[in-house]
Amino acid sequence: MRRRRRRLSSDEWCAMTLKKLREASPLSLKVTLRSIREGRFETLDQCLTREYRISLRGISEKFPKTFVRVFGHG
């Protein structure tokens, strides 16, 4: 049996999103913002390639554990 999800109001969604942003690591927010800004002028293929590379770096030792915790499931 499928449960129906309650639709969030825009105020609820904003509050929930703001809470999650405050919990995120500053590094992950900077990486995400830069990726979004660069992606505005790229093709989907280029964006997906960049996201893949960010993910690989996120699970390597090049980034602190907070980055992995936010972007991964660690």
HTML snippet that shows the backbone in 3Dmol.js (N, CA, C, O; Angstrom):
<script src="https://3Dmol.org/build/3Dmol-min.js"></script>
<div id="view" style="width:600px;height:400px;position:relative"></div>
<script>
const pdb = `
ATOM      1  N   MET A   1       0.839  -1.182   0.000  1.00  0.00           N
ATOM      2  CA  MET A   1       0.000   0.000   0.000  1.00  0.00           C
ATOM      3  C   MET A   1       0.887   1.249   0.000  1.00  0.00           C
ATOM      4  O   MET A   1       1.813   1.366   0.803  1.00  0.00           O
ATOM      5  N   ARG A   2       0.597   2.152  -0.888  1.00  0.00           N
ATOM      6  CA  ARG A   2       1.384   3.381  -0.997  1.00  0.00           C
ATOM      7  C   ARG A   2       0.794   4.454  -0.098  1.00  0.00           C
ATOM      8  O   ARG A   2      -0.417   4.667  -0.051  1.00  0.00           O
ATOM      9  N   ARG A   3       1.694   5.119   0.612  1.00  0.00           N
ATOM     10  CA  ARG A   3       1.258   6.250   1.434  1.00  0.00           C
ATOM     11  C   ARG A   3       1.313   7.516   0.600  1.00  0.00           C
ATOM     12  O   ARG A   3       2.241   7.718  -0.183  1.00  0.00           O
ATOM     13  N   ARG A   4       0.354   8.333   0.767  1.00  0.00           N
ATOM     14  CA  ARG A   4       0.373   9.632   0.076  1.00  0.00           C
ATOM     15  C   ARG A   4       1.153  10.612   0.925  1.00  0.00           C
ATOM     16  O   ARG A   4       0.970  10.695   2.140  1.00  0.00           O
ATOM     17  N   ARG A   5       2.014  11.342   0.274  1.00  0.00           N
ATOM     18  CA  ARG A   5       2.783  12.366   0.982  1.00  0.00           C
ATOM     19  C   ARG A   5       1.976  13.646   1.045  1.00  0.00           C
ATOM     20  O   ARG A   5       1.334  14.058   0.078  1.00  0.00           O
ATOM     21  N   ARG A   6       2.029  14.256   2.207  1.00  0.00           N
ATOM     22  CA  ARG A   6       1.359  15.541   2.361  1.00  0.00           C
ATOM     23  C   ARG A   6       2.176  16.593   1.633  1.00  0.00           C
ATOM     24  O   ARG A   6       3.400  16.639   1.757  1.00  0.00           O
ATOM     25  N   ARG A   7       1.511  17.412   0.896  1.00  0.00           N
ATOM     26  CA  ARG A   7       2.185  18.472   0.147  1.00  0.00           C
ATOM     27  C   ARG A   7       2.561  19.610   1.100  1.00  0.00           C
ATOM     28  O   ARG A   7       1.722  20.094   1.860  1.00  0.00           O
ATOM     29  N   LEU A   8       3.816  20.029   1.054  1.00  0.00           N
ATOM     30  CA  LEU A   8       4.286  21.100   1.926  1.00  0.00           C
ATOM     31  C   LEU A   8       3.910  22.457   1.355  1.00  0.00           C
ATOM     32  O   LEU A   8       3.921  22.663   0.142  1.00  0.00           O
ATOM     33  N   SER A   9       3.580  23.369   2.244  1.00  0.00           N
ATOM     34  CA  SER A   9       3.365  24.744   1.795  1.00  0.00           C
ATOM     35  C   SER A   9       4.733  25.347   1.491  1.00  0.00           C
ATOM     36  O   SER A   9       5.760  24.798   1.890  1.00  0.00           O
ATOM     37  N   SER A  10       4.745  26.451   0.802  1.00  0.00           N
ATOM     38  CA  SER A  10       6.031  27.070   0.467  1.00  0.00           C
ATOM     39  C   SER A  10       6.768  27.512   1.724  1.00  0.00           C
ATOM     40  O   SER A  10       7.996  27.434   1.773  1.00  0.00           O
ATOM     41  N   ASP A  11       6.044  27.976   2.743  1.00  0.00           N
ATOM     42  CA  ASP A  11       6.691  28.376   4.001  1.00  0.00           C
ATOM     43  C   ASP A  11       7.320  27.173   4.701  1.00  0.00           C
ATOM     44  O   ASP A  11       8.432  27.271   5.221  1.00  0.00           O
ATOM     45  N   GLU A  12       6.622  26.046   4.717  1.00  0.00           N
ATOM     46  CA  GLU A  12       7.158  24.831   5.340  1.00  0.00           C
ATOM     47  C   GLU A  12       8.399  24.347   4.589  1.00  0.00           C
ATOM     48  O   GLU A  12       9.399  23.964   5.196  1.00  0.00           O
ATOM     49  N   TRP A  13       8.313  24.371   3.258  1.00  0.00           N
ATOM     50  CA  TRP A  13       9.440  23.932   2.445  1.00  0.00           C
ATOM     51  C   TRP A  13      10.649  24.825   2.689  1.00  0.00           C
ATOM     52  O   TRP A  13      11.768  24.330   2.830  1.00  0.00           O
ATOM     53  N   CYS A  14      10.434  26.133   2.741  1.00  0.00           N
ATOM     54  CA  CYS A  14      11.529  27.081   2.980  1.00  0.00           C
ATOM     55  C   CYS A  14      12.166  26.849   4.341  1.00  0.00           C
ATOM     56  O   CYS A  14      13.391  26.852   4.469  1.00  0.00           O
ATOM     57  N   ALA A  15      11.339  26.649   5.351  1.00  0.00           N
ATOM     58  CA  ALA A  15      11.855  26.414   6.703  1.00  0.00           C
ATOM     59  C   ALA A  15      12.663  25.116   6.760  1.00  0.00           C
ATOM     60  O   ALA A  15      13.729  25.074   7.374  1.00  0.00           O
ATOM     61  N   MET A  16      12.165  24.074   6.130  1.00  0.00           N
ATOM     62  CA  MET A  16      12.853  22.787   6.125  1.00  0.00           C
ATOM     63  C   MET A  16      14.182  22.893   5.362  1.00  0.00           C
ATOM     64  O   MET A  16      15.193  22.347   5.801  1.00  0.00           O
ATOM     65  N   THR A  17      14.179  23.586   4.236  1.00  0.00           N
ATOM     66  CA  THR A  17      15.391  23.755   3.436  1.00  0.00           C
ATOM     67  C   THR A  17      16.426  24.575   4.190  1.00  0.00           C
ATOM     68  O   THR A  17      17.606  24.226   4.193  1.00  0.00           O
ATOM     69  N   LEU A  18      16.006  25.653   4.826  1.00  0.00           N
ATOM     70  CA  LEU A  18      16.913  26.491   5.603  1.00  0.00           C
ATOM     71  C   LEU A  18      17.542  25.702   6.746  1.00  0.00           C
ATOM     72  O   LEU A  18      18.731  25.854   7.024  1.00  0.00           O
ATOM     73  N   LYS A  19      16.756  24.869   7.405  1.00  0.00           N
ATOM     74  CA  LYS A  19      17.273  24.034   8.491  1.00  0.00           C
ATOM     75  C   LYS A  19      18.355  23.091   7.979  1.00  0.00           C
ATOM     76  O   LYS A  19      19.393  22.928   8.621  1.00  0.00           O
ATOM     77  N   LYS A  20      18.118  22.470   6.828  1.00  0.00           N
ATOM     78  CA  LYS A  20      19.102  21.556   6.252  1.00  0.00           C
ATOM     79  C   LYS A  20      20.371  22.295   5.835  1.00  0.00           C
ATOM     80  O   LYS A  20      21.474  21.773   6.000  1.00  0.00           O
ATOM     81  N   LEU A  21      20.224  23.496   5.300  1.00  0.00           N
ATOM     82  CA  LEU A  21      21.402  24.284   4.906  1.00  0.00           C
ATOM     83  C   LEU A  21      22.247  24.651   6.116  1.00  0.00           C
ATOM     84  O   LEU A  21      23.476  24.649   6.043  1.00  0.00           O
ATOM     85  N   ARG A  22      21.595  24.965   7.223  1.00  0.00           N
ATOM     86  CA  ARG A  22      22.327  25.318   8.444  1.00  0.00           C
ATOM     87  C   ARG A  22      23.078  24.122   9.017  1.00  0.00           C
ATOM     88  O   ARG A  22      24.093  24.294   9.692  1.00  0.00           O
ATOM     89  N   GLU A  23      22.593  22.921   8.756  1.00  0.00           N
ATOM     90  CA  GLU A  23      23.247  21.713   9.253  1.00  0.00           C
ATOM     91  C   GLU A  23      24.391  21.258   8.349  1.00  0.00           C
ATOM     92  O   GLU A  23      25.234  20.469   8.774  1.00  0.00           O
ATOM     93  N   ALA A  24      24.430  21.741   7.120  1.00  0.00           N
ATOM     94  CA  ALA A  24      25.426  21.293   6.143  1.00  0.00           C
ATOM     95  C   ALA A  24      26.787  21.908   6.431  1.00  0.00           C
ATOM     96  O   ALA A  24      26.893  22.942   7.090  1.00  0.00           O
ATOM     97  N   SER A  25      27.823  21.253   5.925  1.00  0.00           N
ATOM     98  CA  SER A  25      29.165  21.794   6.111  1.00  0.00           C
ATOM     99  C   SER A  25      29.367  22.986   5.172  1.00  0.00           C
ATOM    100  O   SER A  25      28.850  22.982   4.055  1.00  0.00           O
ATOM    101  N   PRO A  26      30.105  23.997   5.609  1.00  0.00           N
ATOM    102  CA  PRO A  26      30.369  25.161   4.747  1.00  0.00           C
ATOM    103  C   PRO A  26      31.054  24.776   3.441  1.00  0.00           C
ATOM    104  O   PRO A  26      30.766  25.361   2.397  1.00  0.00           O
ATOM    105  N   LEU A  27      31.956  23.799   3.487  1.00  0.00           N
ATOM    106  CA  LEU A  27      32.650  23.376   2.276  1.00  0.00           C
ATOM    107  C   LEU A  27      31.674  22.778   1.272  1.00  0.00           C
ATOM    108  O   LEU A  27      31.746  23.085   0.082  1.00  0.00           O
ATOM    109  N   SER A  28      30.774  21.938   1.729  1.00  0.00           N
ATOM    110  CA  SER A  28      29.820  21.322   0.799  1.00  0.00           C
ATOM    111  C   SER A  28      28.910  22.375   0.173  1.00  0.00           C
ATOM    112  O   SER A  28      28.547  22.255  -0.998  1.00  0.00           O
ATOM    113  N   LEU A  29      28.540  23.397   0.927  1.00  0.00           N
ATOM    114  CA  LEU A  29      27.710  24.473   0.382  1.00  0.00           C
ATOM    115  C   LEU A  29      28.463  25.259  -0.683  1.00  0.00           C
ATOM    116  O   LEU A  29      27.891  25.628  -1.709  1.00  0.00           O
ATOM    117  N   LYS A  30      29.746  25.515  -0.440  1.00  0.00           N
ATOM    118  CA  LYS A  30      30.551  26.240  -1.422  1.00  0.00           C
ATOM    119  C   LYS A  30      30.716  25.430  -2.704  1.00  0.00           C
ATOM    120  O   LYS A  30      30.611  25.970  -3.806  1.00  0.00           O
ATOM    121  N   VAL A  31      30.973  24.135  -2.553  1.00  0.00           N
ATOM    122  CA  VAL A  31      31.140  23.269  -3.724  1.00  0.00           C
ATOM    123  C   VAL A  31      29.842  23.216  -4.517  1.00  0.00           C
ATOM    124  O   VAL A  31      29.858  23.297  -5.745  1.00  0.00           O
ATOM    125  N   THR A  32      28.725  23.081  -3.825  1.00  0.00           N
ATOM    126  CA  THR A  32      27.426  23.005  -4.494  1.00  0.00           C
ATOM    127  C   THR A  32      27.092  24.302  -5.221  1.00  0.00           C
ATOM    128  O   THR A  32      26.652  24.273  -6.370  1.00  0.00           O
ATOM    129  N   LEU A  33      27.296  25.428  -4.566  1.00  0.00           N
ATOM    130  CA  LEU A  33      27.007  26.715  -5.192  1.00  0.00           C
ATOM    131  C   LEU A  33      27.856  26.927  -6.439  1.00  0.00           C
ATOM    132  O   LEU A  33      27.360  27.384  -7.468  1.00  0.00           O
ATOM    133  N   ARG A  34      29.123  26.597  -6.339  1.00  0.00           N
ATOM    134  CA  ARG A  34      30.002  26.749  -7.514  1.00  0.00           C
ATOM    135  C   ARG A  34      29.541  25.850  -8.659  1.00  0.00           C
ATOM    136  O   ARG A  34      29.542  26.261  -9.819  1.00  0.00           O
ATOM    137  N   SER A  35      29.154  24.634  -8.328  1.00  0.00           N
ATOM    138  CA  SER A  35      28.686  23.700  -9.348  1.00  0.00           C
ATOM    139  C   SER A  35      27.423  24.217 -10.031  1.00  0.00           C
ATOM    140  O   SER A  35      27.290  24.121 -11.251  1.00  0.00           O
ATOM    141  N   ILE A  36      26.514  24.757  -9.259  1.00  0.00           N
ATOM    142  CA  ILE A  36      25.276  25.322  -9.826  1.00  0.00           C
ATOM    143  C   ILE A  36      25.598  26.494 -10.743  1.00  0.00           C
ATOM    144  O   ILE A  36      25.060  26.599 -11.845  1.00  0.00           O
ATOM    145  N   ARG A  37      26.480  27.373 -10.279  1.00  0.00           N
ATOM    146  CA  ARG A  37      26.833  28.542 -11.092  1.00  0.00           C
ATOM    147  C   ARG A  37      27.502  28.147 -12.401  1.00  0.00           C
ATOM    148  O   ARG A  37      27.203  28.715 -13.452  1.00  0.00           O
ATOM    149  N   GLU A  38      28.403  27.176 -12.341  1.00  0.00           N
ATOM    150  CA  GLU A  38      29.076  26.729 -13.560  1.00  0.00           C
ATOM    151  C   GLU A  38      28.115  25.993 -14.485  1.00  0.00           C
ATOM    152  O   GLU A  38      28.219  26.102 -15.706  1.00  0.00           O
ATOM    153  N   GLY A  39      27.192  25.255 -13.914  1.00  0.00           N
ATOM    154  CA  GLY A  39      26.261  24.458 -14.696  1.00  0.00           C
ATOM    155  C   GLY A  39      25.273  25.266 -15.517  1.00  0.00           C
ATOM    156  O   GLY A  39      24.694  24.754 -16.476  1.00  0.00           O
ATOM    157  N   ARG A  40      25.078  26.511 -15.153  1.00  0.00           N
ATOM    158  CA  ARG A  40      24.134  27.351 -15.905  1.00  0.00           C
ATOM    159  C   ARG A  40      24.513  27.488 -17.363  1.00  0.00           C
ATOM    160  O   ARG A  40      23.647  27.697 -18.213  1.00  0.00           O
ATOM    161  N   PHE A  41      25.795  27.374 -17.663  1.00  0.00           N
ATOM    162  CA  PHE A  41      26.275  27.613 -19.018  1.00  0.00           C
ATOM    163  C   PHE A  41      26.783  26.346 -19.696  1.00  0.00           C
ATOM    164  O   PHE A  41      27.461  26.420 -20.720  1.00  0.00           O
ATOM    165  N   GLU A  42      26.460  25.189 -19.134  1.00  0.00           N
ATOM    166  CA  GLU A  42      26.965  23.927 -19.665  1.00  0.00           C
ATOM    167  C   GLU A  42      25.827  23.037 -20.147  1.00  0.00           C
ATOM    168  O   GLU A  42      24.659  23.248 -19.817  1.00  0.00           O
ATOM    169  N   THR A  43      26.201  22.046 -20.930  1.00  0.00           N
ATOM    170  CA  THR A  43      25.221  21.061 -21.378  1.00  0.00           C
ATOM    171  C   THR A  43      24.944  20.081 -20.234  1.00  0.00           C
ATOM    172  O   THR A  43      25.673  20.048 -19.242  1.00  0.00           O
ATOM    173  N   LEU A  44      23.901  19.301 -20.383  1.00  0.00           N
ATOM    174  CA  LEU A  44      23.584  18.292 -19.379  1.00  0.00           C
ATOM    175  C   LEU A  44      24.742  17.304 -19.228  1.00  0.00           C
ATOM    176  O   LEU A  44      25.093  16.920 -18.112  1.00  0.00           O
ATOM    177  N   ASP A  45      25.324  16.903 -20.336  1.00  0.00           N
ATOM    178  CA  ASP A  45      26.449  15.970 -20.298  1.00  0.00           C
ATOM    179  C   ASP A  45      27.607  16.540 -19.477  1.00  0.00           C
ATOM    180  O   ASP A  45      28.207  15.827 -18.673  1.00  0.00           O
ATOM    181  N   GLN A  46      27.919  17.810 -19.675  1.00  0.00           N
ATOM    182  CA  GLN A  46      28.995  18.452 -18.918  1.00  0.00           C
ATOM    183  C   GLN A  46      28.648  18.538 -17.431  1.00  0.00           C
ATOM    184  O   GLN A  46      29.512  18.332 -16.578  1.00  0.00           O
ATOM    185  N   CYS A  47      27.403  18.839 -17.124  1.00  0.00           N
ATOM    186  CA  CYS A  47      26.972  18.929 -15.728  1.00  0.00           C
ATOM    187  C   CYS A  47      27.070  17.575 -15.029  1.00  0.00           C
ATOM    188  O   CYS A  47      27.536  17.485 -13.893  1.00  0.00           O
ATOM    189  N   LEU A  48      26.632  16.533 -15.713  1.00  0.00           N
ATOM    190  CA  LEU A  48      26.681  15.193 -15.120  1.00  0.00           C
ATOM    191  C   LEU A  48      28.118  14.734 -14.918  1.00  0.00           C
ATOM    192  O   LEU A  48      28.428  14.070 -13.929  1.00  0.00           O
ATOM    193  N   THR A  49      28.987  15.084 -15.849  1.00  0.00           N
ATOM    194  CA  THR A  49      30.404  14.748 -15.701  1.00  0.00           C
ATOM    195  C   THR A  49      30.992  15.451 -14.485  1.00  0.00           C
ATOM    196  O   THR A  49      31.719  14.841 -13.701  1.00  0.00           O
ATOM    197  N   ARG A  50      30.675  16.739 -14.326  1.00  0.00           N
ATOM    198  CA  ARG A  50      31.171  17.498 -13.178  1.00  0.00           C
ATOM    199  C   ARG A  50      30.640  16.922 -11.867  1.00  0.00           C
ATOM    200  O   ARG A  50      31.390  16.785 -10.900  1.00  0.00           O
ATOM    201  N   GLU A  51      29.350  16.584 -11.829  1.00  0.00           N
ATOM    202  CA  GLU A  51      28.761  16.005 -10.622  1.00  0.00           C
ATOM    203  C   GLU A  51      29.432  14.681 -10.260  1.00  0.00           C
ATOM    204  O   GLU A  51      29.664  14.397  -9.085  1.00  0.00           O
ATOM    205  N   TYR A  52      29.740  13.881 -11.269  1.00  0.00           N
ATOM    206  CA  TYR A  52      30.426  12.615 -11.036  1.00  0.00           C
ATOM    207  C   TYR A  52      31.802  12.865 -10.427  1.00  0.00           C
ATOM    208  O   TYR A  52      32.193  12.196  -9.470  1.00  0.00           O
ATOM    209  N   ARG A  53      32.528  13.819 -10.980  1.00  0.00           N
ATOM    210  CA  ARG A  53      33.862  14.130 -10.454  1.00  0.00           C
ATOM    211  C   ARG A  53      33.797  14.676  -9.038  1.00  0.00           C
ATOM    212  O   ARG A  53      34.637  14.335  -8.206  1.00  0.00           O
ATOM    213  N   ILE A  54      32.819  15.513  -8.757  1.00  0.00           N
ATOM    214  CA  ILE A  54      32.642  16.035  -7.397  1.00  0.00           C
ATOM    215  C   ILE A  54      32.372  14.888  -6.434  1.00  0.00           C
ATOM    216  O   ILE A  54      32.921  14.852  -5.333  1.00  0.00           O
ATOM    217  N   SER A  55      31.528  13.956  -6.851  1.00  0.00           N
ATOM    218  CA  SER A  55      31.214  12.806  -5.999  1.00  0.00           C
ATOM    219  C   SER A  55      32.452  11.978  -5.708  1.00  0.00           C
ATOM    220  O   SER A  55      32.675  11.563  -4.571  1.00  0.00           O
ATOM    221  N   LEU A  56      33.267  11.736  -6.745  1.00  0.00           N
ATOM    222  CA  LEU A  56      34.492  10.957  -6.539  1.00  0.00           C
ATOM    223  C   LEU A  56      35.437  11.663  -5.573  1.00  0.00           C
ATOM    224  O   LEU A  56      36.029  11.029  -4.700  1.00  0.00           O
ATOM    225  N   ARG A  57      35.574  12.956  -5.730  1.00  0.00           N
ATOM    226  CA  ARG A  57      36.445  13.702  -4.819  1.00  0.00           C
ATOM    227  C   ARG A  57      35.864  13.728  -3.409  1.00  0.00           C
ATOM    228  O   ARG A  57      36.600  13.724  -2.422  1.00  0.00           O
ATOM    229  N   GLY A  58      34.561  13.754  -3.330  1.00  0.00           N
ATOM    230  CA  GLY A  58      33.910  13.785  -2.024  1.00  0.00           C
ATOM    231  C   GLY A  58      34.141  12.537  -1.208  1.00  0.00           C
ATOM    232  O   GLY A  58      34.147  12.593   0.022  1.00  0.00           O
ATOM    233  N   ILE A  59      34.331  11.412  -1.869  1.00  0.00           N
ATOM    234  CA  ILE A  59      34.563  10.179  -1.123  1.00  0.00           C
ATOM    235  C   ILE A  59      36.047   9.860  -0.977  1.00  0.00           C
ATOM    236  O   ILE A  59      36.415   8.883  -0.324  1.00  0.00           O
ATOM    237  N   SER A  60      36.890  10.678  -1.580  1.00  0.00           N
ATOM    238  CA  SER A  60      38.331  10.482  -1.423  1.00  0.00           C
ATOM    239  C   SER A  60      38.800  11.253  -0.191  1.00  0.00           C
ATOM    240  O   SER A  60      38.008  11.911   0.483  1.00  0.00           O
ATOM    241  N   GLU A  61      40.053  11.165   0.083  1.00  0.00           N
ATOM    242  CA  GLU A  61      40.619  11.847   1.251  1.00  0.00           C
ATOM    243  C   GLU A  61      40.931  13.320   0.994  1.00  0.00           C
ATOM    244  O   GLU A  61      41.463  13.997   1.874  1.00  0.00           O
ATOM    245  N   LYS A  62      40.611  13.823  -0.191  1.00  0.00           N
ATOM    246  CA  LYS A  62      40.912  15.216  -0.510  1.00  0.00           C
ATOM    247  C   LYS A  62      39.989  16.187   0.220  1.00  0.00           C
ATOM    248  O   LYS A  62      40.327  17.355   0.408  1.00  0.00           O
ATOM    249  N   PHE A  63      38.817  15.692   0.632  1.00  0.00           N
ATOM    250  CA  PHE A  63      37.872  16.540   1.338  1.00  0.00           C
ATOM    251  C   PHE A  63      37.721  16.045   2.767  1.00  0.00           C
ATOM    252  O   PHE A  63      37.879  14.853   3.028  1.00  0.00           O
ATOM    253  N   PRO A  64      37.423  16.930   3.680  1.00  0.00           N
ATOM    254  CA  PRO A  64      37.209  16.511   5.068  1.00  0.00           C
ATOM    255  C   PRO A  64      35.990  15.597   5.196  1.00  0.00           C
ATOM    256  O   PRO A  64      35.153  15.531   4.295  1.00  0.00           O
ATOM    257  N   LYS A  65      35.905  14.906   6.310  1.00  0.00           N
ATOM    258  CA  LYS A  65      34.806  13.969   6.558  1.00  0.00           C
ATOM    259  C   LYS A  65      33.451  14.663   6.575  1.00  0.00           C
ATOM    260  O   LYS A  65      32.443  14.020   6.281  1.00  0.00           O
ATOM    261  N   THR A  66      33.386  15.959   6.909  1.00  0.00           N
ATOM    262  CA  THR A  66      32.093  16.651   6.932  1.00  0.00           C
ATOM    263  C   THR A  66      31.481  16.718   5.541  1.00  0.00           C
ATOM    264  O   THR A  66      30.263  16.638   5.387  1.00  0.00           O
ATOM    265  N   PHE A  67      32.328  16.865   4.530  1.00  0.00           N
ATOM    266  CA  PHE A  67      31.838  16.899   3.154  1.00  0.00           C
ATOM    267  C   PHE A  67      31.212  15.557   2.801  1.00  0.00           C
ATOM    268  O   PHE A  67      30.125  15.501   2.227  1.00  0.00           O
ATOM    269  N   VAL A  68      31.897  14.494   3.146  1.00  0.00           N
ATOM    270  CA  VAL A  68      31.396  13.153   2.853  1.00  0.00           C
ATOM    271  C   VAL A  68      30.089  12.898   3.608  1.00  0.00           C
ATOM    272  O   VAL A  68      29.172  12.279   3.068  1.00  0.00           O
ATOM    273  N   ARG A  69      30.003  13.364   4.832  1.00  0.00           N
ATOM    274  CA  ARG A  69      28.805  13.170   5.637  1.00  0.00           C
ATOM    275  C   ARG A  69      27.601  13.862   5.010  1.00  0.00           C
ATOM    276  O   ARG A  69      26.492  13.329   5.055  1.00  0.00           O
ATOM    277  N   VAL A  70      27.800  15.029   4.431  1.00  0.00           N
ATOM    278  CA  VAL A  70      26.697  15.778   3.843  1.00  0.00           C
ATOM    279  C   VAL A  70      26.306  15.200   2.496  1.00  0.00           C
ATOM    280  O   VAL A  70      25.118  15.022   2.226  1.00  0.00           O
ATOM    281  N   PHE A  71      27.284  14.903   1.638  1.00  0.00           N
ATOM    282  CA  PHE A  71      26.981  14.453   0.302  1.00  0.00           C
ATOM    283  C   PHE A  71      26.835  12.943   0.190  1.00  0.00           C
ATOM    284  O   PHE A  71      26.205  12.444  -0.742  1.00  0.00           O
ATOM    285  N   GLY A  72      27.405  12.229   1.120  1.00  0.00           N
ATOM    286  CA  GLY A  72      27.295  10.776   1.103  1.00  0.00           C
ATOM    287  C   GLY A  72      26.272  10.341   2.132  1.00  0.00           C
ATOM    288  O   GLY A  72      25.406  11.114   2.543  1.00  0.00           O
ATOM    289  N   HIS A  73      26.386   9.133   2.526  1.00  0.00           N
ATOM    290  CA  HIS A  73      25.472   8.625   3.536  1.00  0.00           C
ATOM    291  C   HIS A  73      26.247   8.148   4.747  1.00  0.00           C
ATOM    292  O   HIS A  73      25.810   7.241   5.455  1.00  0.00           O
ATOM    293  N   GLY A  74      27.402   8.760   4.987  1.00  0.00           N
ATOM    294  CA  GLY A  74      28.266   8.328   6.085  1.00  0.00           C
ATOM    295  C   GLY A  74      27.970   8.993   7.384  1.00  0.00           C
ATOM    296  O   GLY A  74      28.630   8.714   8.385  1.00  0.00           O
TER     297      GLY A  74
END
`;
const viewer = $3Dmol.createViewer("view");
viewer.addModel(pdb, "pdb");
viewer.setStyle({}, {cartoon: {color: "spectrum"}});
viewer.zoomTo();
viewer.render();
</script>
